[in-house]
Amino acid sequence: MIDKGSQPLAPSSGVARPGVNLGNGPILPSITLIKGQIIEGVVVQLQPRLLVETSSSIFSAAISSAAYTLGERLLFKVLDPDLHPPRLELLRSGQLPDSLLAQQSAYLRSLLYRPNGLAPLQQWLSSYLSNTNLPSALAALLQKFWQLPSAPKALDIQKALLMSGLFSESRGKAKTLAGAMMGPAKAYNDLKALLQLLALEEGLEQQVKPLLEALHSSQIKSLDALLNSQLYYQWLMPWFEQQHLLITLQQNQQQRSQKQWSISLAHQGPELGTLHINLLLTQGITAREATASLHFASDTSWLAPLVNSSKHQLHSALQLHGIQLQQVSVGPIAETEGKTNPKTAHTILDVHV
């Protein structure tokens, strides 16, 4: 979303705008970039060099300033944060959907348009669940929190969603489903509350901050979907020992009219490799009847024979919940990373940060 306002904003705290490093060196304070991250900058200088200010720093974009005005807001996608200078993509207004939340502030925009928003939390869990340097009491709390029963049931999955941190703020209200089932959010029953407790530990605040932002990103995406009469929930759930599933539950407006839900499960681990499961669920004539189409994808060869030999058990397990298995398919992981749409024109930028 590009707001072509005409007034430049006040400078960042501690940064003097006049004469700020107009040479080729880095401009401090530096900003930590993550691949795929969306950052917003405001044009604060046009000549002799286009300067863009973010909430954390000022950087110089190696592009012509002729097309921009002071105060204009620009969104950038980080393509390669490891290059010096890093490589960014300028996002045009037509590339972003309309959003009431995105119009509120740069921070909300950065959370809303953050692909793979839970990636920092996934990486942290993979590291700390298996080899933790946390204080023993906090480590024990995390280990206890991050587990499911050996034979989880539907209610356990529902509780894992309610404990994901997506509903922390509403759990203090008994009238909500989350509040009635789980009670107020505490460190032992809510991931966000647990991370907030960890952030109080000396030396952990900076580690935990991006993890809380990851949860905030997921919450903002859920709220934005609800405001647009859609559904979007993404959360992490314990799976096997010290591992996790990334679950995404979606429903667009067309699916809503057809009473359909799209559910995807993604896992990556040493035993199973990369595994994706996509489920399309369609409600039947009554609320207790539904049909399901399942697609399994993996980068290993073990999955296809396992799924083909287990179709009967899968069919029986779903029938217990009133779900009729309509279709099952197995295939390789789709290689979409790095492919671009030739019809879409982007501006690739090298910037000094």
N, C-alpha and C positions, 0 to 999 in steps of 0.2 A: 504494500500500500504506500503510494508516494503522495505526500502532502506538499503541494507547491506553495507553501506559505512564504511570505516575503521578509519576515523579521528573523534576524539571526538570534540564536539563543545565547544565554549567558555562558561563560566559559566553565569548563569542568573545575571542580575544586582542586586547587593546587597547580593548575595549568594556566600559564599566562599566554593569551592568544597572540598578542603582538610579537612578531618576529620569532614564532615558534619553529625552530629547526627547519629552515627552508632548504637545507642542503640535502644530500643523499643519504644521510645516516638515519638510524632509527629515531622515532619520536616517542618519548617516554611520558607517562608511565606505560609500560607494555600491556597488551591485552592478551589473555590466554585464549587461543582459538581451538575449536574442535571441528573436525571434518564434518560437513553437512550442516553445521550450525548456521542459524540466520542471525545476523547482527544488523542493527539500525544505526545509521549515522546521519548527522545534520551538516549540511554544507556551511562552513563558517568562514571560508576564504576562497576567492576565485583566482587572484593573481598575487605573486607570480607563479603560484602553484595551487592547485585545487586541494584544499584541506577539508577533511570530513571528521567530525567529532562523534565519538560513541560515548556511552556512559562511563567507559573505563580509560579512554585515551583519545588522542588525535592522530590520524594517519593521513598520509598523502597518497591519493589515487593517481596512478600514472595514466590518466586520460585527459582529454581536452575539457576545459572548464566552460567552453562556449555554450553548452546545452543546459547549464545549470544556473540556479539563482541562490543568493544567500538565504539561508533558512530552509531550503528544500530538504525534505527527508528522503533518504535512500536506504533501501534494504539490500544487503549483500549475503550471499551464500558462500560459506567457506569451502573451497574445492580442495586445497592442499595447504594445511597449516604448517607443514614442516619446511616448505620452501622459504628462502630468504631473498626478497620479501615474500610473504604468503600469497597464494593465488585465490582471488575472490571472483564471484560472478555477480554482476549487478542484476537484480531482479526488477523487471519492469512491472508497472501496476497491473497490466493485463495477465500477469503470471500468478497473481495472488487472488484468492476468492474474497468476496466481500464479507466483512465480519464486523459486528458491532463491538466485540471485545478488542479487535485489533486497532480500532480507532481510538481507544482510550489512552494507551501509553506505549512507549517504546518497549518497556519491559514485558508487557502482555504480548506484544507482537513477537518479541524474541522467543517467548515460551510457546506461543501458538504455532509458529512456523519453524519449529525445531524438529527435523526428521530424526528418527531413532532416539527420541527424547529420553528413553529409559536406559540407553547404552551405558552411561556412567555408573548407574546403579547395578546393572548386570555385571560390569567389569569388577566393581568393588566386591559384590557378593561372591563372585567366582574366586577372588583372591582371599578374602577374609574368612569365608566359611571353611576353607581347607587348611589355611595356614595363617592363623590370626595372631596379631600382636596387640590385641586389645587387652585391657585389664581383665583379669580372670572373671570377675563378676559380670562385666558387660559381655564378655565372650560367651559365657554360659547362657546369658539372657538371649543373645542372638541365636545361638545354637538351638535353644528350646523353642524360640519363636519360629525358626525356619525349618519346620518339619510338618509332615502330614501323617495321618495314620497309615500303617502298612497296606491296608486295603481301603482307600478313601471312598466315601460315598458322595452322593450329590450334595448333601448338606455340608460336607467338609469343603467341597469346591466353592459353595456359596459363602461359607465363612471366610475362606481364603480371599475372595473378592472383597468382602466387607473389611478385612484386615489389611488391605493393600495400601492404605493411605489415601485412596480416592475420596473417602467419605468421612475423613477425620473430623471436619468441622460440624457435620450434621449428627454425629453420633452422640452428642450431648442431649439431643432431643428424643425423648422416648417415643414420640409419634412417628418417627421415621423407622423404616425397616432395619437400617443399620443400628440405630439406637436401641430398638426393641430387642434385637437378637444378640447384640454384642455389648451393649452398654457404652459408657463414655470411652473415648480413645485413650488408652494407656500404653506404656512402653511394652507391656507383655501381650497386647492384643491389637496393636495398630503399628504398621511399619513407619508411618510418618512420625508418630509419637516416639518410637524407638530411636529414630535418627535424630530427633530433636534432643533426646537425652544424651546420645553419643556426642552431639555437638557441644555439650557443656563440659566434656572431658578435656582437660588441658592437652593441647597439641593436636586435637582432632577436629577443631572447628573448621579449618580450611579444607580438610579432606571431606567433611560431611556436607559442606555448603553446596557443591555441585550435585550431590545425591538428593538433597531436599529440592533443589531446582528441577531435577528430573521428575520428581513427583508433582511439583507445581505445574510443570509442562503438561503432564498427563491429565491433571485436574482441569486445566484451562481448556485443553482440547475437548474434554468431556462436556464442559459447560458450553463451549462454543457450538458443539453439535446439538445440544438440547435447545439452544436459542434458535437454531435453524431447523427445528422439528426432525432432528436426526438422533442417532445414538452412536456413541463412540466411547468405549472403555478399554483401556490398555493397562495391564498390570502383570506383575511377576508372581509366580506361585511356586512353592517348593515342589521338587520332583526328584525322586530317588534320594540318595544320601548326598547332601551338600551340593545339590544342583537345582536348576530352576527351569520353568517354562515361561515363555513370554506369550501372554494370551491377549488377543485383540477381539473384542466384540463390537460389531458395527451393524448399523441399519440406516440406509439412506432413505430419502422420501419415497422413492418408488418401491423399495422393499417394505417400507412401513405400510403402504397401501395394499401390498400383497401378503402381508403378515409373514415376512421372511427375515431371517437373521443370518449374518455372515460371521463365522467364528474361525479364527486362525490360531494355531498353536505352533510355536517355534522353539527349538531346542538345539543347543550345540554343546557337545561334551566328548570326553575321550572315549567312552564306550560306544555310543550310538552315532557319533559324527554329527553331521547337520541333518536335522529332521524337521520337516514342515508338515502340518496337518491342516487342511482347509475343510470346513464343514459349512454347508448351506442347509439351514433348517427352515422348513415351511410348515406353518400351523395348518392343521386340518379343519374340518367343519366345526369341531368343538375344541376348546382350549386344551384338552387332554390328549389330543391326537396331533401327530406331526409326521412329516417325511424328512429324510435326511439324505444328502449326497455328500460323499466323503472323497477327498483326494489326498493321498500320501505322497510325499516327495522326499528323497534322500540323496546324499552324495556317496552312498555305499550300496553294495549289492545285496545285503541281507534282507532288505525291507520287502521287496516284491514277493518272494516265496512265502515269507511270514504272513503278509496280509492275505495272499491268496488262500493259504491254508487255514486262515482264522476267520473267514467271512461268516461262517455259520455261528461261531461264538459271538462275533460282533453283532450279528443280526439278533441273536437271542438277548444279549445284554441291553440293546436299545429297546427291544420290545417290552422289557420290564417297565420302561418309562413311557410307554405309549408312542414310541417313535418307530416308524417303519423305514427300514434301510432300503433306499431306492436305487442307489448306485455307489459303487466303490471303484476307485482307480488308483494306480500307482505309477509314478514317473520320476525322472531325475529332477534335481534342483534347477529351476530356471535361471539361466545366466543373464541377468538384466543389468548388473552393475557395469558401468562404463559405456553402456549403449545410449545414444542420444537420438532424439527425434529430429530428423532433418528439416521438418517444417517449422521448428521452433528456433528463433534466432536469439542468442544470448550474447552478452558482452562479457568477455573474460578480462579481468583486471589483475595487474600486479601492483600491490600497494606496499608502502613502507609503514610498518607499525612500530 
